[in-house]
Amino acid sequence: MRQSIDNRLTSEDEYRNIFEATSEALVIFDMEMGLVVEANPAACEMYGYTRQEFIGLNPVVFMQAESYAVFMEHVRTAEAGDVLESLVVHLHRDGSPFYVEVRKSTINYRGQPCLLSVIRDVSRRIQIEKTLSDQIEARRREQATLLAISHTLASTLELQPGLVLDQLHEIIEYTHGAVFTLQDSTLVTLAIRGTGQLNKSEPIRIPLNTPEILTTLFNGHRPIRVADVLSDNPQAQFLRSVFGTAAAELLEGMQSWMWIPLAVKGRIIGGVGVAESTKNYFTAHHANLALSVANQAAITMINAELYGQAQELAVLEERQRLARNLHDAVNQSLFSAGLIAEVLPRLWDRDQEEARRSLEDLRRLTRGAMAEMRTLLAELRPSTLTDSSLSDLLRLLGNAFSGRTNIPVAVDITGEFFLPAEAQVAFYRICQEALNNIAKHAKASQVEINLTQEAAVIEMRIRDNGKGFDTQKTFSGHYGLGMMQERAEAVGALLTISSQPGQGTELTICWTFTPSTRQGASLKESL
C-alpha cells in the first residue's frame, strides 16, 4: 500500500512539474465557486500577478464583461469530455486588454470538478490581421474612389481643371494644389486650390527656358516627391530655381511637394503640383494614386481639346453651308430678280402682257428670297425652330422651296400643334430634307405638304408628282432618306416612304402623344 501511495505521489509530482514548466498559460477554475484554484508561472506572467495573488481570484477581475459571460456559460454547460474554444478579451493586472484564445476542458482536481483553461495570447496576430484588413479596406476604398474619379472625368467633354484637383483631393489630402498646362514652353496654371489669397490669384506663368528643364521636370512621366522644399536636396533646389518667384506663392507655409506630369502617348501637356505643410508627407503610394488620377486627367484634357476643335469645325462647316445656301438660293434669286427689274421698263413699253408675267416672276423670286432668308435666319437662331409654330415653319420651307425652284408648293394645315421641342425640330428637318431631295432628284412640277392631327396622332405628308424611284433598291443606301429615318426614330416617330418609278413619291411621318410628351407640350403651350 505504501508503494501505491509513493507511486501516486511520484505521478502527481511529474504532473506538477509539467504544469509548472509548460510555456502556455494554464489556469484551473473551480466550477462550483468559479474561482482560480491553480495557475502556472506562464499564466501569472501573462496576467501580471504573483501566484499567491492569482489563486482565489474571481475571473471577473481579469476578463472583460462579454468574455466573463462566455466563461460563465461554459461553466454552466461544460460536461466531461467537452473541449470548448473561444476567442475573447482578457485584462492585464494594469487593466490593459489583450486578445486570447482559450481551450477549456473539464477535469477532476483534488476531488472537485474543475475547468482547465489553456490560454494563448494572440494579440499580435489579431493586430496583424486587423492591420491587413484595414489595408485591404483602404485599398478597396481607393479603388472605388479611383473608379468614380475615372467615371467623373471621362463623363465630361469640357475642360474642368478645378475638377481634377477636387477629385485628386478625394484620395490624397493636400493643402495647396495647382493644375498646369504647357503653352509654348511655359507652364500656365489652369486652376489653383489652397489657402488665403492663393485661390484668388491670377494665372501663374512659369517659363521653362531650356529643353533640359522640361526633360527633368517631366522625369520620364514619373512623379517627383520632395520631402523638404527648403532643403539643400538637388530636387528641392531644382524646384525652387524653376518656379522662381511663383514658388513663394505656391509654396508659402509648405514643406512637402509632389509633382505629377500630365502626358498622353509621349506628348507632354502639363502637370499637377500638390504641397503639404509637413515634411516628408507624400509617400510612394501617394505618387501611384496621383499618377492614376493624372493619367485620366490627361486623357480628359486631350478629349476636351478635341471636343473644342470639333465644335470649331462644326461652326465652320455650318458657316460654309449657310454661305453655299446664300449663294445657291438667295443670291441667284436676287440676281434673277435684278435682271427682270432691269429689263421690265423696256418690256412694259413693248408688251404689257409679257411684262405682267415678268412682274409675277419678280414677285415670286423676291418672295422666295425673303422666305429663304428667313429660313437661314432660323438656322442661325436654333431657338426659332422651337419658339415658332410648326405650321409657320412648314409654310416658310414651302415658300423658300418655291422661290428657289419655281415649283409650286401647296401647304395645308389642319389644327393647332404644340409638340415637344425635339419632335418639332424633327418634323422641320425631315420636311427640309424631303424638299431638298425633291429639288435634286424628283423633277416634279407640284408638291403638297399636309399637316393634320387626329386624336393623339400628328401626321405630316409630303407628296410630289415627280419621277419616283424603287424604294427596295434605293432606300437602304440613300443618305438623305437614311438621315430622315434616324431623325424620326430618335423622337419615336414612324416614317414611311412610298414611291414607284413614274408615279411620284409620298413621305409620311406619324408621331403619337404619350402622357410624358403631353406634359411637355402643355408646358410649351403655357410658355
Stockholm file with secondary structure:
# STOCKHOLM 1.0

chainA/1-527         MRQSIDNRLTSEDEYRNIFEATSEALVIFDMEMGLVVEANPAACEMYGYTRQEFIGLNPVVFMQAESYAVFMEHVRTAEAGDVLESLVVHLHRDGSPFYVEVRKSTINYRGQPCLLSVIRDVSRRIQIEKTLSDQIEARRREQATLLAISHTLASTLELQPGLVLDQLHEIIEYTHGAVFTLQDSTLVTLAIRGTGQLNKSEPIRIPLNTPEILTTLFNGHRPIRVADVLSDNPQAQFLRSVFGTAAAELLEGMQSWMWIPLAVKGRIIGGVGVAESTKNYFTAHHANLALSVANQAAITMINAELYGQAQELAVLEERQRLARNLHDAVNQSLFSAGLIAEVLPRLWDRDQEEARRSLEDLRRLTRGAMAEMRTLLAELRPSTLTDSSLSDLLRLLGNAFSGRTNIPVAVDITGEFFLPAEAQVAFYRICQEALNNIAKHAKASQVEINLTQEAAVIEMRIRDNGKGFDTQKTFSGHYGLGMMQERAEAVGALLTISSQPGQGTELTICWTFTPSTRQGASLKESL
#=GR chainA/1-527 SS CHHHHHHHHHHHHHHHHHHHHCSSEEEEEETTTCCEEEECHHHHHHHTCCHHHHTTCCGGGTBCHHHHHHHHHHHHHCCTTCEEEEEEEEECTTSCEEEEEEEEEEEEETTEEEEEEEEEECHHHHHHHHHHHHHHHHHHHHHHHHHHHHHHHHTCCSCCHHHHHHHHHHHSCCSEEEEEEECSSEEEEEEEECSGGGGGCCCCEEECCSHHHHHHHHGGGCCEEESCTTSSCHHHHHHHHHHTHHHHHHSTTCCEEEEEEEEETTEEEEEEEEEESSTTCCCHHHHHHHHHHHHHHHHHHHHHHHHHHHHHHHHHHHHHHHHHHIIIIIIHHHHHHHHHHHHHHHHHHHCHHHHHHHHHHHHHHHHHHHHHHHHHHHHHSTTHHHHSCHHHHHHHHHHHHHHHHCCCEEEEECSCCCCCHHHHHHHHHHHHHHHHHIIIIICCSCEEEEEEEETTEEEEEEEECSCCCCHHHHGGGCHHHHHHHHHHHHTTCEEEEEECTTSCEEEEEEEECCHHHHHHHHHHHHC
#=GC SS_cons         CHHHHHHHHHHHHHHHHHHHHCSSEEEEEETTTCCEEEECHHHHHHHTCCHHHHTTCCGGGTBCHHHHHHHHHHHHHCCTTCEEEEEEEEECTTSCEEEEEEEEEEEEETTEEEEEEEEEECHHHHHHHHHHHHHHHHHHHHHHHHHHHHHHHHTCCSCCHHHHHHHHHHHSCCSEEEEEEECSSEEEEEEEECSGGGGGCCCCEEECCSHHHHHHHHGGGCCEEESCTTSSCHHHHHHHHHHTHHHHHHSTTCCEEEEEEEEETTEEEEEEEEEESSTTCCCHHHHHHHHHHHHHHHHHHHHHHHHHHHHHHHHHHHHHHHHHHIIIIIIHHHHHHHHHHHHHHHHHHHCHHHHHHHHHHHHHHHHHHHHHHHHHHHHHSTTHHHHSCHHHHHHHHHHHHHHHHCCCEEEEECSCCCCCHHHHHHHHHHHHHHHHHIIIIICCSCEEEEEEEETTEEEEEEEECSCCCCHHHHGGGCHHHHHHHHHHHHTTCEEEEEECTTSCEEEEEEEECCHHHHHHHHHHHHC
//
